Amino acid sequence: MNELIYLDNNATTRVDPAVLEEMLPYLTEFYGNPSSGYRFGQKVGKALETARERVAALLGCEPGEIIFTSCGTESTNAAINSALQMDRDRQHVVTTRVEHSATLKHCETLAKRGHEITWLGVDERGQLDLDELEKSIRDDTAIVTVMWANNETGVLFPIDEIAAIVRRKGALFHTDAVQAIGKIPLRLADAKINFLSLSGHKLHCPKGVAALYVNRRTKFAPYVIGGGQESGKRAGTENAASIVALGKACEIAGEYLPREGREVRALRDHFESTVLAQIEGAQVNGDSEHRLPNTSNLSFESVDSEGALMLLDQHGICCSSGSACTTGSLHASHVLKAMGLSEERARASLRFSFSRFNTRNEVDRALEILPKVISKLRRLAAA
Ligand SMILES: *Cc1c(COP(=O)(O)O)cnc(C)c1O
């Protein structure tokens, strides 16, 4: 096996060693229940509050606005569910055709249960038409849910503008910010956002822990019902060690943010410009101006992306075709198809996503291997 070159950081990320170190004592020594009345339990309770403060600091909101959950999918489900519980007369949902399956599949299920869903399309850059969005919001709209950054293309939606439109029209607004957190600066205190989802494993924290921001003036109906944990907003004994990890991961992400914008972007741009210069018939998919600094989604004319993934894997390179959730299925990426790309170009696309743990040396090795893999596949296809 070759040395691993992990360029799939939008699928999941390596746990930062400092994050692991911070969480370990809560898996060994400090096993008290955070809801217990004695000091041994309260020590864990205090650690949860420190984590809440750290998450809030990264988001620019108040600690009381953070609810810990089990995954980004649970957070997005909980936000939409809450909005639908609030008002019997508001049961319409507005979303986009390029959401992550956490939102997409949930909305498809809601449609089967009788909810009306408006699916907003995107243009060839992957951008929404904000007039169309405004017109889609009705008197019976419960919630508008639009992702901040697309996991496949990295395309950023103008969330502050969208949130202002939704607020003016009187509906609730949720944004799936799982890919945006730690990659772009944001401040919720000034935003007109009711709910925001983030997930630990996309920002160098272990899998299975996440958070939902609920604006303090927004009413919330819990999704997981039981004990009074998380101020009664999310029952179940907290995953203490992982929550401590999420707090640390957010603290580090905040410190690293200015460098993310420069250094990770520099790696991505070096990779992308070299590929475009060296490989004929390579093109960037999506709005390259309004985009995450770490993502490059490229199509390679006459190349089957599944074959490319297999050959790259043999060289130790991890990347993806479409999102991880659609890999292995026969469908081309719903995001690229929504952008109007042909089935053929969508099936010839690869996503490379970088993180602060990638090195220039790794990127250069990937740049040596990729052109060979693409030529080999083209030779095979022509034969
Ligand atoms: C990964 C991801 C999710 C799901 O988060 P999980 O913690 O894996 O459930 C949701 N939305 C986006 C945009 C993602 O990239």
Ligand as a Chemical Component Dictionary entry (heavy atoms), coordinates in Angstrom:
data_LIG
# 
_chem_comp.id                   LIG 
_chem_comp.type                 NON-POLYMER 
_chem_comp.pdbx_formal_charge   0 
_chem_comp.three_letter_code    LIG 
# 
loop_
_chem_comp_atom.comp_id 
_chem_comp_atom.atom_id 
_chem_comp_atom.alt_atom_id 
_chem_comp_atom.type_symbol 
_chem_comp_atom.charge 
_chem_comp_atom.model_Cartn_x 
_chem_comp_atom.model_Cartn_y 
_chem_comp_atom.model_Cartn_z 
_chem_comp_atom.pdbx_ordinal 
LIG C1 C1 C 0 -21.521 15.677 6.118  1  
LIG C2 C2 C 0 -22.646 16.592 5.873  2  
LIG C3 C3 C 0 -23.864 16.454 6.554  3  
LIG C4 C4 C 0 -24.140 15.308 7.497  4  
LIG O1 O1 O 0 -23.430 15.362 8.689  5  
LIG P1 P1 P 0 -23.304 13.994 9.539  6  
LIG O2 O2 O 0 -22.684 14.432 10.829 7  
LIG O3 O3 O 0 -22.435 13.080 8.744  8  
LIG O4 O4 O 0 -24.690 13.480 9.728  9  
LIG C5 C5 C 0 -24.860 17.366 6.288  10 
LIG N1 N1 N 0 -24.684 18.363 5.410  11 
LIG C6 C6 C 0 -23.526 18.549 4.760  12 
LIG C7 C7 C 0 -23.400 19.692 3.816  13 
LIG C8 C8 C 0 -22.463 17.671 4.959  14 
LIG O5 O5 O 0 -21.338 17.831 4.280  15 
# 
loop_
_chem_comp_bond.comp_id 
_chem_comp_bond.atom_id_1 
_chem_comp_bond.atom_id_2 
_chem_comp_bond.value_order 
_chem_comp_bond.pdbx_ordinal 
LIG C1 C2 SING 1  
LIG C2 C3 SING 2  
LIG C2 C8 DOUB 3  
LIG C3 C4 SING 4  
LIG C3 C5 DOUB 5  
LIG C4 O1 SING 6  
LIG O1 P1 SING 7  
LIG P1 O2 DOUB 8  
LIG P1 O3 SING 9  
LIG P1 O4 SING 10 
LIG C5 N1 SING 11 
LIG N1 C6 DOUB 12 
LIG C6 C7 SING 13 
LIG C6 C8 SING 14 
LIG C8 O5 SING 15 
# 
